[in-house]
């Protein structure tokens, strides 16, 4: 990859943004130079609520980290990833069920790559203390 800046996208509804989410972001910074946290509008989860407030609260968590930015978005996550030039989509995986769900999403993204969208998924298991 040379000197190119690698960007990871961490997308979700983040209602609430947890310590586990923060851990995933901080570990992603070991893999890339920039992480974009994207707070999505997900009407299926029933908490459209104060997305701007969530964005502000998450940004406050990372005031000490200039390589992290927070945005809100609508539409397909893969389209947002393309708009920001994401190289990776980072996902937290807690259980086998989470892994199966994420693997299915990765399969969909693999199909989308065939029509010109390039983004790879990276899963992160929880930290064990």
Backbone as JSON, one array per atom type, in Angstrom:
{
  "sequence": "XXXXXXXXXXXXXXXXXXXXXXXXXXXXXXXXXXXXXXXXXXXXXXXXXXXXXXXXXXXXXXXXXXXXXXXXXXXXXXXXXXXXXXXXXXXXXXXXXXXXXXXXXXXXXXXXXXXXXXXXXXXXXXXXX",
  "N": [[0.8, -1.2, 0.0], [2.12, 1.14, 0.15], [2.77, 4.58, 0.76], [0.2, 5.42, 1.04], [-2.66, 6.66, 2.72], [-4.52, 4.66, 4.82], [-7.93, 4.05, 5.32], [-10.4, 3.28, 7.67], [-13.76, 2.3, 8.06], [-16.2, 2.45, 10.52], [-19.25, 1.58, 11.06], [-22.57, 2.07, 12.33], [-25.56, 2.08, 14.42], [-25.15, 2.86, 17.0], [-26.48, 3.29, 19.53], [-26.71, 2.82, 22.57], [-23.37, 4.3, 22.25], [-20.81, 2.26, 23.13], [-18.34, 1.11, 25.59], [-17.17, -1.08, 24.44], [-17.48, -0.5, 21.7], [-15.79, 1.74, 21.56], [-13.36, 0.47, 22.1], [-13.07, -1.15, 19.81], [-12.67, 0.82, 17.86], [-10.27, 2.05, 18.75], [-8.5, -0.11, 18.52], [-8.64, -0.49, 15.78], [-7.18, 1.63, 14.87], [-4.63, 0.7, 14.94], [-4.38, -0.65, 12.62], [-4.78, 1.07, 10.55], [-4.54, 4.46, 9.27], [-6.57, 6.22, 9.67], [-9.82, 6.47, 11.07], [-13.2, 6.43, 10.42], [-16.08, 6.98, 12.06], [-19.31, 6.12, 11.51], [-22.51, 7.15, 11.96], [-25.46, 5.72, 11.42], [-28.69, 6.22, 9.91], [-31.19, 4.26, 10.9], [-34.11, 3.06, 10.36], [-35.32, 0.66, 10.87], [-34.46, -0.14, 13.35], [-35.77, 1.5, 15.01], [-34.97, 3.82, 16.42], [-34.43, 6.49, 15.47], [-34.22, 9.03, 16.53], [-32.07, 11.38, 18.19], [-29.72, 11.8, 16.26], [-27.69, 13.62, 15.61], [-26.94, 14.38, 18.17], [-25.88, 11.96, 19.13], [-23.69, 11.76, 17.42], [-22.17, 13.96, 18.29], [-21.65, 13.2, 20.98], [-20.13, 10.86, 20.61], [-17.96, 11.92, 19.19], [-16.87, 13.47, 21.23], [-15.72, 11.51, 22.84], [-13.44, 10.9, 21.46], [-11.81, 13.15, 21.42], [-9.14, 13.35, 21.98], [-7.92, 12.1, 19.89], [-6.91, 12.72, 16.83], [-7.05, 11.23, 14.51], [-9.49, 10.09, 14.28], [-12.74, 10.51, 13.09], [-16.19, 11.55, 13.13], [-19.28, 10.95, 11.63], [-22.62, 11.4, 10.35], [-24.84, 9.38, 8.38], [-26.93, 8.46, 5.6], [-28.67, 5.92, 3.76], [-27.1, 3.2, 1.94], [-24.52, 1.47, 3.63], [-22.22, 0.6, 2.29], [-22.16, 2.34, 0.13], [-21.65, 4.77, 1.42], [-19.14, 4.13, 2.41], [-17.71, 4.02, 0.06], [-17.92, 6.7, -0.78], [-16.31, 8.01, 1.11], [-13.91, 6.89, 0.63], [-13.11, 4.52, 1.94], [-10.99, 1.89, 2.95], [-11.3, -0.31, 4.51], [-13.89, -1.96, 6.33], [-14.66, -1.97, 9.56], [-15.71, -4.19, 12.05], [-17.22, -5.14, 15.1], [-17.2, -8.23, 16.78], [-18.93, -10.33, 18.84], [-20.07, -12.8, 19.38], [-20.73, -16.13, 18.06], [-23.06, -15.93, 16.58], [-23.0, -13.19, 15.92], [-20.74, -13.25, 14.28], [-21.64, -14.88, 12.14], [-23.69, -13.26, 11.1], [-22.17, -10.99, 10.31], [-20.46, -12.2, 8.47], [-22.27, -12.89, 6.45], [-23.01, -10.31, 5.63], [-20.53, -9.51, 4.62], [-20.33, -11.25, 2.48], [-22.32, -10.2, 0.83], [-21.16, -7.7, 0.3], [-18.97, -8.63, -1.11], [-20.15, -9.49, -3.47], [-20.98, -6.98, -4.37], [-18.54, -5.83, -4.94], [-17.94, -6.86, -7.37], [-19.18, -5.19, -9.11], [-17.66, -2.95, -9.05], [-17.23, -1.73, -6.54], [-14.98, -1.28, -3.97], [-14.01, -2.55, -0.99], [-12.89, -3.88, 2.02], [-13.72, -6.16, 4.67], [-13.04, -6.19, 8.16], [-12.95, -8.04, 11.04], [-13.3, -7.74, 14.53], [-12.62, -9.35, 17.45], [-13.87, -9.26, 20.86], [-11.98, -7.58, 23.47], [-10.08, -9.39, 25.83], [-9.78, -9.25, 29.17]],
  "CA": [[0.0, 0.0, 0.0], [3.0, 2.28, 0.07], [2.53, 5.65, 1.71], [-1.2, 5.82, 1.01], [-3.37, 6.62, 3.99], [-5.6, 3.67, 4.85], [-9.09, 4.53, 6.07], [-11.37, 2.27, 8.11], [-15.1, 2.77, 8.39], [-16.9, 1.71, 11.57], [-20.62, 2.08, 10.92], [-23.59, 1.47, 13.18], [-26.51, 3.04, 14.98], [-24.45, 3.31, 18.2], [-27.44, 3.82, 20.48], [-25.66, 3.8, 22.84], [-21.98, 4.01, 21.92], [-20.34, 1.58, 24.33], [-16.9, 0.92, 25.79], [-16.76, -2.06, 23.43], [-17.33, 0.23, 20.44], [-14.56, 2.53, 21.67], [-12.24, -0.46, 21.99], [-12.93, -1.54, 18.4], [-12.08, 1.97, 17.14], [-8.86, 2.24, 19.14], [-7.73, -1.21, 17.93], [-8.59, -0.28, 14.33], [-6.12, 2.6, 14.6], [-3.38, -0.04, 14.75], [-4.42, -1.2, 11.27], [-4.91, 2.11, 9.53], [-4.17, 5.8, 9.7], [-7.77, 7.03, 9.9], [-11.07, 5.75, 11.3], [-14.41, 7.22, 10.34], [-17.23, 6.37, 12.72], [-20.49, 6.59, 10.78], [-23.76, 6.89, 12.66], [-26.45, 5.57, 10.36], [-30.14, 6.31, 10.13], [-31.72, 2.9, 10.74], [-35.51, 3.1, 10.78], [-35.7, -0.67, 11.33], [-34.14, -0.28, 14.78], [-36.74, 2.3, 15.74], [-34.45, 4.9, 17.26], [-33.83, 7.54, 14.65], [-33.86, 9.95, 17.6], [-31.13, 12.49, 18.08], [-28.48, 11.31, 15.66], [-26.68, 14.67, 15.78], [-26.47, 14.28, 19.56], [-25.0, 10.79, 19.21], [-22.44, 12.12, 16.73], [-21.41, 14.85, 19.2], [-21.18, 12.43, 22.15], [-19.05, 9.98, 20.16], [-16.79, 12.78, 18.89], [-16.28, 13.87, 22.51], [-14.91, 10.39, 23.34], [-12.18, 10.84, 20.71], [-11.19, 14.47, 21.33], [-7.69, 13.16, 22.08], [-7.45, 11.3, 18.76], [-7.23, 13.42, 15.58], [-7.22, 10.3, 13.38], [-10.86, 9.6, 14.31], [-13.8, 11.48, 12.81], [-17.53, 10.99, 13.3], [-20.25, 11.52, 10.69], [-23.87, 10.66, 10.19], [-25.09, 9.08, 6.98], [-28.15, 7.75, 5.22], [-28.46, 5.05, 2.61], [-26.32, 1.98, 2.13], [-23.2, 1.66, 4.24], [-21.18, 0.41, 1.28], [-22.09, 3.57, -0.67], [-20.95, 5.75, 2.24], [-17.73, 3.71, 2.42], [-17.14, 4.43, -1.23], [-17.81, 8.17, -0.8], [-15.19, 8.49, 1.95], [-12.68, 6.2, 0.22], [-12.71, 3.54, 2.96], [-10.29, 0.67, 2.53], [-11.77, -1.38, 5.38], [-15.05, -1.78, 7.2], [-14.33, -2.64, 10.81], [-16.91, -4.64, 12.76], [-17.01, -5.87, 16.34], [-17.86, -9.54, 16.8], [-18.95, -10.82, 20.22], [-20.54, -14.18, 19.46], [-20.82, -16.86, 16.78], [-24.18, -15.34, 15.84], [-22.48, -11.94, 15.33], [-19.84, -13.61, 13.18], [-22.46, -15.35, 11.02], [-24.34, -12.07, 10.55], [-21.16, -10.19, 9.63], [-19.99, -12.96, 7.3], [-23.29, -12.72, 5.41], [-22.85, -8.96, 5.08], [-19.3, -9.5, 3.82], [-20.65, -11.93, 1.23], [-23.04, -9.23, 0.01], [-20.17, -6.73, -0.18], [-18.16, -9.31, -2.12], [-20.92, -9.4, -4.71], [-20.97, -5.6, -4.81], [-17.21, -5.53, -5.5], [-17.94, -7.26, -8.77], [-19.65, -4.06, -9.9], [-16.73, -1.84, -8.92], [-17.07, -1.16, -5.2], [-13.87, -1.96, -3.31], [-13.87, -2.34, 0.45], [-12.71, -5.16, 2.71], [-14.2, -6.21, 6.05], [-12.15, -6.69, 9.2], [-13.71, -8.3, 12.26], [-12.5, -7.61, 15.74], [-13.23, -9.97, 18.62], [-13.75, -8.4, 22.05], [-10.77, -7.71, 24.28], [-10.19, -10.23, 27.01], [-8.93, -8.7, 30.24]],
  "C": [[0.85, 1.26, 0.0], [2.71, 3.3, 1.15], [1.08, 6.11, 1.74], [-1.83, 5.69, 2.39], [-4.51, 5.62, 3.9], [-6.7, 4.17, 5.78], [-10.0, 3.36, 6.4], [-12.69, 2.95, 8.42], [-15.69, 1.85, 9.46], [-18.3, 2.29, 11.62], [-21.57, 1.35, 11.86], [-24.58, 2.52, 13.63], [-25.97, 3.62, 16.28], [-25.38, 3.98, 19.21], [-27.65, 2.82, 21.61], [-24.31, 3.36, 22.26], [-21.34, 3.48, 23.19], [-18.82, 1.58, 24.45], [-16.37, -0.08, 24.77], [-16.58, -1.41, 22.07], [-16.03, 1.05, 20.45], [-13.33, 1.64, 21.51], [-12.0, -0.88, 20.54], [-12.26, -0.41, 17.62], [-10.61, 2.12, 17.48], [-7.98, 1.12, 18.57], [-7.62, -1.06, 16.42], [-7.49, 0.71, 13.96], [-4.75, 1.94, 14.47], [-3.27, -0.59, 13.32], [-4.42, -0.14, 10.19], [-4.61, 3.48, 10.13], [-5.38, 6.65, 10.09], [-8.97, 6.12, 10.11], [-12.21, 6.75, 11.23], [-15.52, 6.42, 11.01], [-18.47, 6.97, 12.07], [-21.75, 6.17, 11.53], [-24.87, 6.9, 11.61], [-27.87, 5.78, 10.83], [-30.71, 4.93, 9.86], [-33.15, 2.88, 11.27], [-35.98, 1.74, 11.29], [-35.42, -0.87, 12.81], [-34.99, 0.64, 15.64], [-36.18, 3.38, 16.63], [-33.7, 5.91, 16.42], [-33.36, 8.67, 15.56], [-32.89, 11.05, 17.24], [-29.79, 12.0, 17.54], [-27.37, 12.35, 15.8], [-26.11, 14.65, 17.19], [-25.54, 13.1, 19.74], [-23.66, 11.09, 18.56], [-21.57, 12.98, 17.65], [-20.83, 14.06, 20.38], [-20.03, 11.5, 21.77], [-17.79, 10.79, 19.86], [-16.1, 13.22, 20.17], [-15.38, 12.77, 23.08], [-13.52, 10.41, 22.71], [-11.54, 12.22, 20.52], [-9.67, 14.38, 21.34], [-7.09, 12.47, 20.86], [-7.84, 11.94, 17.43], [-7.43, 12.5, 14.37], [-8.63, 9.71, 13.32], [-11.81, 10.76, 14.01], [-15.14, 10.77, 12.91], [-18.47, 11.72, 12.36], [-21.56, 10.77, 10.8], [-24.06, 10.42, 8.7], [-26.45, 8.42, 6.82], [-27.83, 6.88, 4.02], [-27.63, 3.84, 2.97], [-24.94, 2.29, 2.69], [-22.1, 1.54, 3.2], [-21.05, 1.64, 0.38], [-21.39, 4.68, 0.11], [-19.46, 5.43, 2.28], [-17.04, 4.16, 1.14], [-16.93, 5.94, -1.27], [-16.61, 8.67, -0.01], [-13.87, 7.82, 1.58], [-12.19, 5.19, 1.23], [-12.05, 2.33, 2.33], [-10.81, -0.54, 3.29], [-13.09, -0.98, 6.03], [-14.78, -2.62, 8.43], [-15.62, -2.97, 11.54], [-16.5, -5.37, 14.03], [-17.8, -7.16, 16.31], [-17.77, -10.11, 18.21], [-19.25, -12.31, 20.29], [-20.49, -14.84, 18.09], [-21.95, -16.28, 15.95], [-23.76, -14.02, 15.19], [-21.6, -12.25, 14.12], [-20.64, -14.05, 11.95], [-23.14, -14.18, 10.32], [-23.34, -11.25, 9.73], [-20.61, -10.9, 8.39], [-20.98, -12.83, 6.16], [-23.22, -11.33, 4.79], [-21.61, -8.87, 4.2], [-19.53, -10.19, 2.48], [-21.4, -10.99, 0.29], [-22.07, -8.2, -0.55], [-19.26, -7.34, -1.23], [-18.86, -9.27, -3.47], [-20.9, -7.98, -5.26], [-19.63, -5.22, -5.42], [-17.15, -5.88, -6.98], [-18.46, -6.15, -9.68], [-18.86, -2.79, -9.59], [-16.58, -1.22, -7.55], [-16.02, -1.96, -4.46], [-13.8, -1.58, -1.84], [-13.78, -3.71, 1.09], [-13.23, -5.06, 4.13], [-13.1, -6.74, 6.96], [-12.98, -6.85, 10.46], [-12.78, -8.23, 13.44], [-13.21, -8.28, 16.9], [-13.06, -9.05, 19.83], [-12.42, -8.62, 22.76], [-11.06, -8.62, 25.46], [-9.23, -9.69, 28.05], [-8.56, -9.76, 31.24]]
}
